[in-house]
Amino acid sequence: MARKKGRDVSGWLIIDKPAGITSTAVVGKVRWALDAKKAGHAGTLDPAATGVLAVALGEATKTVPYITDALKCYRFTMRLGAATSTDDAEGTVIATSALRPSDAKIAAALPAFRGEIAQVPPQFSAVKVDGARAYDLAREGEAMDLAARPLWVESLEVIARPDADTLELEMVCGKGGYVRAIARDLGAALGCLGHVLALRRTWSGPFDAKAGLSLEEVERLARTPELEAHLLPLETGLADLPELKATPEGAARLRNGNPGMVLTGVGYGEPAWASFQGAPVAVGIYKSGELHPNRVFNL
């Protein structure tokens, strides 16, 4: 098997994604700009969406699940009075309504969309149906009965109402949330229909869009030490987990994928990561003085 071309670069590069490009294409540009052997991202943004896209490189790709599981914040603009085929402005209008709810009615409807809710993904989504992506089937005109999925919504608030047809909202939610589905379902609950006009992810776990590079900056700094200087360390993706200090013997065992002794502890069965002499060694589950690794870092 041929080896992947590129350098062994590890860390995180935070991008402020523009509209009009896929998350996968952004990863490709970053990988090229850093001449990196391996790259991935922590949480897809729709092509029309903007905001923080955390690109993991090298060994940092092993920490991606801890970012996808973290809370994320979205600011979005919702158009009242119309439903679309894609639940956003990219689709065709499939139904309209002349009803416009009052601010009080909107405020009364929001609590039903907070906490643990069940959300049906949009027809145009990456959910798999019998091995095929839902968006591919939707493009072929097939209507699907997608199963509802649990979603934790930490908060959902109206930020502004510029006019009777438009709402600006902010939502903080957990893994797997579709903002387009929130707009669709909120519009249905209000009786006026609705869809997303614009969407921006402002932060995701420890990463903030304000600290993100533009794609123009990435291209301008490509293949230079200046771009590499923007890399955040691998352990930034583990910011929500406690750090445990490994013993020398424990670090050696952890690097071989075995449980290793740590000098500090957390609750039994809790996730954590271990370091030795300032470098991350592994992430896993703490049990009785040892970390039981599920991912080992080869740094």
N, C-alpha and C positions, 0 to 999 in steps of 0.2 A: 504493500500500500504506500502510495506517495505521501511524503510528509507535507504538512501545510506550510506554505511559504510565509515569511514574515518573522518578526522579532518576538521574543518572549517579554511582552510588556504586561504588567499587572497593575491594576488600579481602576479608578472610576473617572470618567470624563463626563461632566454635566453639560448637557446641551439645552438651550432654549429653542425648542423645535419651532420652525415656522410652519404656516399652513401650506398645503399643497404637496407634501412629500410624506411618504410612508415612514414608519418607525424603522423598518428594516433597511430602507435606503439610507437613513441617517447613520445607522450602525455601520453600513458599508463605507460611507464617507469617512467616518472616524477611524475605522480600521485601516483604510488606505492612508489617511493623513499621518497615522502613527506607525505605519508599516507593522501592524500588530498581527500576530499569528491567530489570535482568538478573540472574539468580541461577541457581546450580546446585549440586550437591553432589559430593564426591569419595569415591564408594564407598557403595553402597546397604547399609543395614541392614534386616533383616527387620522387619516391624511389631512382633513380640514381643521383639526385641532392644533393648538399651539401649547407651548409651555415646557415644563421640565421633563426631559427624557434622560434618565441615568443610563449611561453606556458603560457596561462592565468589560474589562479587558483582562485576558489571561486568567490568573487564579481568582480574580474578583468575580468571575462568572459563577463560582461556587457559592457566592453569597447572595445571588440574585433572588432566591426564594424568600429571603428575609426582608427584601425591599418590596416584593410583590405582595407579601402578607401585611405590610405596614399600612397605616392610615395614609390617605391622600386627600388633597384639597383641590376642588374644581370650582372655577367661576364660570358661569355660563349665562348666555342670553337666550331667553325663551320667547318665541313668537306665539301669541294666543290667536285662536280663531282658525287654525288650519292643521290638519294632520298630513304627514307625507309618507311616502313609501319607505323611506329610510330613517324616519324620525328625526331628520335634520334637514337643513336647507339644500343638501345635495340631491334629495329625492324629488319626485313629482308629487304635487298636491293630490290627495285622494279623497279628502272630505273637508268641508268648511263649516263654520258656525258664526253667526252674528252676535252670539252672546259674549258679553265681557263681564267677568265677575268683579265684584268690589274688592278692595284691599282687605276688608274684614273677612270676606268669604275665602280669599286666598290664605290668609293667616290661619283660619280655622281648618283648612284642608292639610296644612303642612305636617301636623303631628302624626298623621297616618303614614308618613314617609320617613319617620325617624325610628331609630332603634333597629331591632331585627325585623326585616321585611322580606317578603318573597317577591322576586323580580323576574319577569319573563324577558329574556334577551330580545333585542330587535331582530327582525327577519334578516336584515343585512348586518350580520355579526360573524365572528370567527368560530362560533359554536359548531361542533361537528354533529352531523346528522347522518347516520349510517356510513360513516367514513368520509363524508363530503362536508365542506364548509358551507354553513348556512347562506353566506352571501353569494356563493356560486349557484346554489339552488334557487335563491331569490332572483338572481339575474335571469335565470331561465324561466321565470314566471311561476315557480312552484311555491305554494303557500304551505308553511310548516306549522305544526302544533308543537312549539318549543316548550319544554318543561320549565316551570318556575324554579329559580335558584335562590338560596338564602343570601342576604346582603346585610351587613351591619352599616347603618347610617348614623354616624356620630352626631352630625348636625346638618340642618338644611334651613337656610334663612333667605328671605328676600332682601337684597341689598338696595335695590332701587326699582322704580317703575317709571321709566322715562315718558311713557304714554300708555293709553288704554290697551294697546296691542302688545306691549313689550314688558317683560319682567327680566331683571338681572338677579341671579341667585348665586349663593355659595353653598357648596356641599362638601362635607368631610365624610369619607366612607372607607370601608375596608376593601378587601380583595374582591375582584370580579364585578365591580359595579359598572353599569352602563348609564351614563348621564342622559343619553338619548331616551332610554326607557323611563327615566324619572320624568322627563319633560312630557313624554307621551302619556304616561299614567296620571300625572298631575293634571294635564289638560283634560283627560277623560273624567277625572274625579270632579273637576270644576264644571264640566258640561260644555266647555268651550273649545276643546281640542287644543293641541299644541305640539310644537317641535322645537329643536335646538337651532338657533341661528349662529351662535358662536360659542366656542368652548376653549378654555385655557386651564391647564393643570398648573397651579401655582407652587405646590410643593408635594413631595412624595417621600415619606419617611424622613430621613435626615437631609434630603436634597431639596434645594430651593431654586426656582426658576431665575430669581434675581442674580444668582451666582453662575448661571449657565452661559456658555459661549454660544454665539450665533454660528450658523453654518458658514457665513462669510469669514468669520474669524478663524474657524477651523481650516478653511481652504487657504487663507492667507498665511497661516502659521504652519501649514502642513510640512512634515519632515524636518522640523526645526526643534531645537531644545526648548524654545519658548512655549511651544504647544505642550510638550511633555511636562513642563513646569506646572501646568494646570491640572495634572493628574492628582486625584485624591487617593490616599492609601486604601488598600483592600479593606482594612478594618472599619472604614467609614460606613460600609454597608452593614456592619454589625453593631451600629451605635445603640440600638434598642436592646441589645443583649448584654448581660454582665460579662466582664473580663475576669478570667481566673489565671493566676500565675502558676505555670507548670514547674515541677522539679526537673532537674537535668535528666533523670531517668524517665520521668513521666513524659517529657518532650520527645525523647527518643522513641518511646513506645507509641505515642500518638502519631508520630511521623510514619510509623509502620502500620497505622490503622487499628492499633490496639488501644484499649482503655489505659489511660495514663494518670498518674497521681498529680494532683494540683494542691497548691498551698492554701488557697482560699476556696470557699464553697458558697453555694446557694441552696435553695430548697431542692429536696430530692426529686429527680425527674424533670427539673427545669432546664430549658435550653441555655447554653452559655458558650463562650469561646475561650480558648486557652492561648496564652502567649508565653514565650520564653526569650529572655534577654531583649524584650521590646518588639519581637516579631511574632505575628500570628502563626499558630501551629495548626490548630484544628477548631472546628465548631461541632457541637454535639449536645449530649444530655449529661447532666451531672448526677452521679450516684455514689454516695458513700465515699467521698474523698477522691473520686476519679471522674475524669471526663470520658464519656463513651462517644467516640467521634462518629459522625456520619459524613463529614467532609474534612479532608486533610489538605493543607496548603503546602505546595512544593515551591517554596521561595528560597 
